[in-house]
Amino acid sequence: MDADFERIFNAIPANYIVLDLEWNIVAITDMATGGRPRSQIIGRSQFEVFPDNPDDEGDVSGTATMRAALERAVREKVGHAMPVTRYDVADAHGVFQERHWRPINEPVLDAAGDVVYVIHGVEEVTNA
């Protein structure tokens, strides 16, 4: 990735990740890292870096909802906004905190019109 572009992307004041078609993270904004070093994030699965809350007792499955939405973006080759979704996130101590997000997904197409990446963005709305 071009160094200037990478610095610009990383500094975007929002939560964005770029995923390959195996759902591995290829880029992530500073805001979305949660303070973790990129070396612990880049190249790893979205669902490994941001797993479901293992202590959740309800029907909440952020990863299942997210995977279905990503697959839809690839299948339809069009971006979409998801409804507000619960997806708990671990804090710095590994304790999961309930969070609610307004996610969007946007496929990135190559010159032939095939999806090569998906940009996933979220706005936290937990206390909104």
C-alpha positions in Angstrom: 0.0 0.0 0.0 1.3 3.5 -0.8 2.7 5.0 2.4 0.9 8.3 2.0 -2.4 6.5 1.3 -1.9 4.2 4.2 -1.3 7.1 6.6 -4.4 8.9 5.3 -6.6 5.8 5.6 -5.3 5.0 9.1 -6.1 8.5 10.3 -9.7 8.5 9.1 -11.6 9.4 12.3 -14.0 6.5 12.0 -14.1 2.7 12.5 -13.3 1.1 9.1 -11.7 -2.2 8.2 -10.9 -3.6 4.7 -11.5 -7.3 4.4 -10.4 -9.8 1.7 -12.8 -12.4 0.6 -11.8 -14.8 3.3 -12.7 -12.1 5.9 -9.1 -11.4 6.8 -8.3 -7.8 7.7 -6.0 -6.1 5.2 -6.4 -2.6 6.5 -7.9 -0.9 9.6 -8.2 2.7 10.7 -6.5 3.8 14.0 -9.9 4.3 15.6 -11.0 0.7 14.9 -7.9 -0.9 16.4 -9.1 -0.4 19.9 -5.6 0.5 20.8 -4.1 -2.8 19.7 -1.0 -2.8 17.5 -1.7 -3.5 13.8 0.7 -6.5 14.0 -2.0 -8.2 16.2 -4.8 -7.4 13.6 -3.6 -7.3 10.0 -3.8 -10.6 8.2 -6.1 -12.2 10.9 -9.7 -13.1 10.5 -12.3 -10.4 11.3 -14.0 -13.1 13.4 -10.8 -13.9 15.3 -10.0 -10.3 16.1 -13.6 -9.4 17.0 -15.1 -12.7 18.3 -18.5 -13.2 19.8 -18.9 -12.7 23.5 -18.4 -16.2 25.0 -20.4 -15.3 28.0 -23.5 -14.2 26.1 -26.5 -16.1 27.2 -29.0 -14.7 24.6 -29.5 -15.2 20.9 -26.9 -12.5 20.1 -24.4 -13.6 17.5 -22.6 -10.6 16.1 -20.3 -12.8 13.9 -23.2 -14.7 12.3 -25.0 -11.4 11.5 -21.8 -9.8 10.2 -20.8 -12.8 8.1 -24.3 -12.9 6.4 -24.0 -9.1 5.7 -20.5 -9.4 4.2 -21.6 -12.4 2.0 -24.6 -10.3 0.9 -22.3 -7.4 -0.2 -20.2 -9.9 -2.2 -23.1 -11.7 -3.7 -25.1 -8.6 -4.7 -22.0 -6.5 -5.5 -23.6 -3.5 -3.9 -23.1 -1.7 -0.6 -25.7 -1.6 2.1 -26.4 -0.3 5.6 -27.3 -2.9 8.2 -29.8 -2.3 11.0 -28.4 -1.4 14.4 -26.6 -4.6 15.6 -25.4 -5.8 18.9 -21.8 -6.9 18.8 -20.0 -7.0 22.1 -16.4 -6.0 22.2 -13.6 -7.0 24.7 -12.0 -4.2 26.6 -8.2 -3.9 27.3 -8.6 -6.6 30.0 -10.5 -9.0 27.8 -13.8 -8.3 29.5 -16.6 -8.1 27.0 -18.7 -5.0 27.0 -22.2 -4.8 25.4 -22.1 -2.6 22.3 -24.5 -1.6 19.6 -23.4 -0.5 16.2 -24.7 0.9 12.9 -22.7 -1.1 10.3 -22.2 -0.5 6.6 -20.6 -2.7 4.0 -19.3 -1.6 0.6 -17.7 -4.0 -1.9 -14.6 -3.0 -3.8 -14.7 -4.2 -7.4 -11.8 -4.8 -9.7 -11.6 -3.7 -13.4 -13.6 -6.8 -14.4 -16.4 -6.0 -12.0 -15.6 -8.8 -9.5 -15.5 -8.1 -5.8 -12.0 -8.2 -4.4 -12.4 -6.6 -1.0 -15.2 -5.4 1.3 -15.0 -2.2 3.3 -16.8 -2.6 6.6 -17.6 0.5 8.7 -19.4 0.9 12.0 -20.7 3.8 14.1 -21.1 3.0 17.7 -24.6 3.9 18.9 -24.6 2.1 22.3 -25.5 5.2 24.2 -27.3 7.1 21.5 
